[in-house]
Amino acid sequence: MTAVAPTAPAATRHPSPAPRLTRWLLRLHRPALSVWVGLVVLLSAALLWLGGPLTDASAAAWEQYNACAGAAKCAYDQPAIIRYKEVYSATTLAVLAVPVLVAAWAGASLTSRELETGTAQLTWAQSVSPVHWLTAKLALPAALVVAGTGLVAALHHLAWSAGKGRIDTAKSWSDFPTFYSGGPLTVALALLGLVVGVLVGLLWRRSLPALGTSVVATTGVFAVVHTALPHLWPGVTQVGNWVQGAPSGAGIVVDEGILTSTGARLPNPYCGGAVHPDCSAVYDELDAVGYYREFHPLGHYWPLQLMATALTCAVVAVLVFAAYRVLKSRTGGTPRGASTTE
C-alpha cells in the first residue's frame, strides 16, 4: 500500500493592513483633515482675490497717483492700495505659518497621542507591524500636506507676480517672507514640520510636551536653512571705488565690506566714507581702496529655491530615518501579533 505524504498546512495570509490603516487614520483625524481642507480653501480663495481684483484695483490706484506728477491735490483710490497691502501681508503670514501649524498638529496628535493612550500598542497587537503603522502615519499626511501647501504656494507666487511692476509698493522677490511663501521651498518646509512632529512624538510619547518641542525644533531647523540660504549658490560681486561709493545691487546680500589693495575683503568700519577727513586715516590704516558687495540678483531666484528645497528635503530624509530607528529601538522592530508564514 502506497503511503500518502502528509499535506502541508495551507499558508495563512493576512490582508494587507495598508487600506485598513488608511481608513482608520482618516477616521481618527477627521477633525484635523476638515480644518486643513478649510484652511487651504480659504487661503486659496484669498490669494485668488489678491492676485485678481485687489491687484487690478491697487495698480489702477497707483496709476492715478503717478499721474498727479507732484500736484498739490491728488485724487486716487488710497483704500485700494491699503487693502492690497493688508491682504498681501495677511496671506503671506498665513502661508509662512503652515509649517509651524503642521508641526504642532503632528507633534501633539499624530504619534504621541496614540503612544500616550496605548492605542498604538493595541494596533501593533492586531497584525499591524510598527513599521507599517509609522509608514501610514507619514505617507498619507505627507500627501495631503504636499497637495495643500503646493496649491497655496503656487497661488501666492502667481499673486505676487501679478503685482510685480504694476504696484509701486509690491514686495521684492528678495523680501524673505515673500521668498519663503511662493515656491517649492514652502512645501519642503511644511514636510519638515510634519516629520519633526512625528519624530518628536515618538521621542516624548506625550502630547503637550511634543507640541511645544515640535514647534521649537521646526523653527530651529528653519533658522538653519535661512542662515545657509545665501551660501547655497554662487553670488554676484560688485565693486566700487571711493568716488562711486558702495555698490547697491538689489537682491539677497551674501556679504559686503571694503577691499584692500591686495584684493582682501574686510568688514566696513562704517565711519562715513573715505571722503571725510576723520575717516581717511581709518581707511588708510586698513589699506582700503574701495567697496565690494556680493549678492543674489533676481536671476538666482529659482536656483536658490531649488537648492534650499534640496537641503530641506535632505534634512527631512535624515529625520525620517531617525524616526524609524527610534521606533525600532522602542519596539524591537518586529511585528506583533502577525504570522510570519506565507
C-alpha positions in Angstrom: 0.0 0.0 0.0 1.4 3.3 -1.0 2.0 5.8 1.8 0.5 9.2 1.2 2.7 12.1 2.3 1.1 14.4 4.7 -0.2 17.6 3.1 1.4 20.8 4.3 -0.9 23.2 6.0 -2.2 26.0 3.8 -0.3 29.2 4.3 -2.0 31.7 6.4 -2.4 35.0 4.6 -3.4 38.2 6.2 -4.9 41.0 4.2 -2.7 44.0 3.7 -3.0 46.4 6.6 -2.5 49.5 4.4 -6.1 50.1 3.3 -7.4 49.4 6.8 -4.7 51.7 8.3 -5.6 54.5 5.8 -9.3 54.4 6.6 -8.7 54.3 10.3 -6.2 57.2 10.1 -8.7 59.3 8.1 -11.5 58.5 10.6 -9.3 59.2 13.6 -8.1 62.6 12.4 -11.2 63.7 10.6 -11.4 67.0 12.5 -7.8 67.9 11.6 -8.5 66.9 8.0 -11.6 69.2 7.9 -9.6 72.1 9.4 -6.8 71.5 6.9 -9.1 71.4 3.9 -10.9 74.5 5.2 -7.6 76.4 5.6 -6.4 75.5 2.1 -9.7 76.5 0.5 -10.0 79.8 2.5 -6.3 80.7 1.8 -6.6 79.8 -1.9 -9.7 82.0 -2.2 -7.9 84.9 -0.5 -4.9 84.5 -2.8 -7.1 84.4 -5.9 -8.8 87.6 -4.7 -5.4 89.1 -4.1 -3.9 88.3 -7.4 -7.0 89.3 -9.4 -9.4 92.1 -8.3 -7.2 93.5 -5.5 -4.1 93.7 -7.7 -6.1 95.4 -10.5 -7.6 97.9 -8.2 -4.3 98.7 -6.5 -2.5 99.0 -9.8 -5.2 101.4 -11.1 -4.8 103.5 -7.9 -1.1 103.7 -8.4 -1.6 104.9 -12.0 -3.8 107.6 -10.7 -1.3 108.6 -8.1 1.6 108.7 -10.5 -0.4 110.7 -13.0 -0.7 113.5 -10.5 3.0 114.4 -11.1 3.5 116.2 -7.8 0.3 118.1 -7.8 -0.8 119.7 -4.6 -4.0 117.7 -4.6 -4.3 114.2 -6.0 -7.4 112.1 -6.3 -6.6 108.4 -6.2 -8.1 105.2 -4.6 -5.9 105.1 -1.5 -8.2 102.4 0.2 -7.4 100.0 -2.7 -3.7 100.4 -2.1 -4.1 99.8 1.6 -6.4 96.9 1.1 -3.9 95.2 -1.2 -1.1 95.6 1.3 -3.1 94.3 4.2 -4.4 91.2 2.4 -0.9 90.5 1.0 0.7 90.7 4.5 -2.1 88.5 6.0 -1.9 85.8 3.3 1.9 85.7 3.4 1.9 85.3 7.1 -0.7 82.6 6.8 1.4 80.6 4.3 4.5 81.1 6.5 2.6 79.7 9.5 1.7 76.4 7.7 5.0 74.5 8.6 4.6 75.5 12.3 0.9 74.5 12.3 1.7 71.2 10.7 4.5 70.6 13.2 2.2 71.4 16.2 -0.5 69.0 15.0 1.9 66.2 14.1 3.7 66.5 17.4 0.5 66.7 19.5 -1.7 64.2 17.7 -0.2 62.1 15.0 2.1 59.8 17.0 2.4 61.0 20.6 -1.3 60.7 21.5 -1.6 57.1 20.4 1.6 56.2 22.3 0.3 58.0 25.3 -3.1 56.3 25.4 -1.8 52.9 24.3 -3.8 52.9 21.0 -0.6 52.3 19.0 0.4 49.3 21.1 -3.1 47.8 20.6 -2.8 48.3 16.8 0.6 46.6 16.8 -1.0 43.6 18.5 -3.6 43.2 15.7 -1.4 42.1 12.8 -0.1 45.6 12.0 3.6 46.0 12.5 5.1 49.1 14.0 6.8 49.9 10.6 3.5 49.7 8.7 1.9 51.9 11.4 4.6 54.6 11.1 4.6 54.4 7.3 0.9 55.1 7.3 1.4 58.0 9.7 3.9 59.5 7.4 2.6 58.7 3.9 -1.0 59.9 4.0 -0.4 63.2 5.9 2.6 63.9 3.7 0.5 63.5 0.5 -2.2 65.9 2.0 0.4 68.4 3.2 2.2 68.4 -0.2 -1.0 68.9 -2.1 -2.4 71.6 0.1 0.8 73.5 0.6 1.8 73.2 -3.1 -1.5 74.8 -4.1 -1.3 77.8 -1.8 2.4 78.3 -2.6 1.7 78.4 -6.3 -1.2 80.8 -5.9 0.9 83.0 -3.7 3.6 83.2 -6.3 1.1 84.0 -9.0 -0.5 86.7 -6.8 2.9 88.3 -6.2 3.8 88.1 -9.9 0.6 89.8 -10.9 1.6 92.9 -8.9 5.2 93.0 -10.0 5.9 96.2 -12.0 2.4 97.4 -11.5 2.2 98.2 -7.8 4.9 100.6 -6.5 4.9 99.1 -3.0 4.9 95.5 -4.1 7.3 93.4 -2.2 10.6 92.5 -3.9 11.4 88.8 -4.6 14.3 89.1 -2.0 11.8 90.0 0.8 12.3 86.9 2.9 8.6 86.4 3.8 7.8 86.6 0.0 10.6 84.3 -0.9 9.6 81.6 1.6 5.9 81.7 0.7 5.9 81.2 -3.0 8.0 78.2 -4.1 8.9 74.6 -3.7 10.8 75.5 -0.5 7.4 76.3 1.1 6.3 72.7 0.5 9.6 71.3 1.8 9.3 73.3 5.0 5.8 72.0 5.5 7.0 68.4 5.1 9.8 69.3 7.6 7.2 70.3 10.1 5.3 67.1 9.7 8.4 64.8 10.1 9.7 66.8 13.0 6.3 66.4 14.7 6.3 62.7 14.1 9.8 62.2 15.4 9.3 64.4 18.5 6.0 62.5 19.2 7.9 59.2 19.1 10.5 60.5 21.5 8.2 62.2 24.0 5.1 59.9 23.8 3.2 62.7 25.4 1.0 65.2 23.5 1.6 68.5 25.3 5.5 68.4 25.5 5.6 67.1 21.9 3.6 70.0 20.7 5.9 72.6 22.1 9.1 70.8 21.2 7.9 70.3 17.6 7.2 74.0 17.1 10.6 75.0 18.6 12.5 72.3 16.7 10.9 73.2 13.4 11.6 76.9 14.0 15.2 76.0 14.7 15.7 74.0 11.6 14.1 76.8 9.6 16.6 79.2 11.1 19.4 76.9 9.9 18.1 76.8 6.4 17.6 80.6 6.4 21.2 81.1 7.5 22.6 78.7 4.9 20.3 80.1 2.0 22.6 82.9 0.7 25.6 80.5 0.5 23.8 77.7 -1.4 24.5 79.3 -4.8 27.4 81.5 -6.0 26.6 85.2 -5.7 27.4 88.1 -8.0 30.1 90.5 -6.8 30.1 94.3 -7.5 32.9 96.6 -6.6 33.1 100.4 -6.3 35.8 103.0 -5.6 35.6 105.8 -3.1 34.1 108.2 -5.7 31.4 105.7 -6.8 30.6 104.7 -3.2 29.4 101.3 -2.0 27.6 99.2 -4.7 23.8 99.0 -4.3 22.9 95.8 -6.2 19.4 94.7 -5.4 18.8 91.2 -4.1 19.7 88.9 -1.2 23.0 90.1 0.2 25.7 87.5 0.9 28.5 89.7 2.1 29.7 93.3 1.8 32.6 95.4 3.1 35.8 97.1 1.9 38.5 95.9 -0.5 42.2 96.4 0.2 45.0 97.0 -2.4 45.8 93.2 -2.3 42.2 92.2 -3.0 41.5 91.2 0.6 38.0 91.7 1.9 37.4 93.3 5.3 34.4 94.4 7.2 33.3 98.0 6.6 34.0 100.2 9.7 31.1 102.5 8.6 32.7 105.7 9.8 31.3 107.8 7.0 33.5 107.0 4.0 37.0 107.9 3.0 35.9 111.4 1.6 35.5 112.5 5.2 38.8 113.7 6.8 38.1 111.9 10.1 37.7 108.6 8.3 40.5 108.9 5.8 43.1 107.8 8.4 41.0 104.8 9.3 40.7 103.5 5.7 44.4 104.3 5.1 45.4 102.1 8.0 43.3 99.3 6.6 44.8 99.8 3.1 41.3 100.1 1.7 40.8 101.1 -1.9 37.1 100.5 -2.4 33.9 98.7 -1.6 32.5 95.3 -2.5 29.1 93.7 -2.4 28.2 90.1 -3.0 24.5 89.4 -3.6 22.0 87.3 -5.5 20.1 89.1 -8.3 16.6 88.2 -9.5 18.1 85.6 -11.8 19.1 83.5 -8.8 15.6 83.1 -7.5 14.9 79.6 -8.8 18.5 78.3 -8.1 18.2 79.4 -4.5 14.7 78.0 -4.2 15.8 74.6 -5.6 19.0 74.4 -3.6 17.2 75.3 -0.3 14.5 72.8 -1.2 17.1 70.1 -1.7 18.8 71.0 1.6 15.4 70.8 3.4 14.5 67.5 1.8 17.8 66.1 2.8 17.1 67.1 6.4 13.6 65.5 6.1 15.1 62.3 4.8 17.5 62.1 7.8 14.7 62.8 10.2 12.5 60.1 8.6 15.4 57.6 9.0 15.8 58.7 12.7 12.0 58.2 13.3 12.2 54.6 12.1 15.4 54.0 14.2 13.6 55.4 17.3 10.6 53.2 16.6 12.8 50.1 16.2 14.6 50.8 19.4 11.3 51.1 21.3 9.6 48.1 19.8 12.4 45.8 18.7 11.3 46.2 15.0 9.3 43.0 14.9 5.6 42.8 14.0 3.3 42.0 16.9 0.5 39.5 16.5 1.3 38.9 12.9 2.1 35.4 11.4 5.4 35.1 9.7 4.2 32.3 7.4 3.4 33.0 3.8 
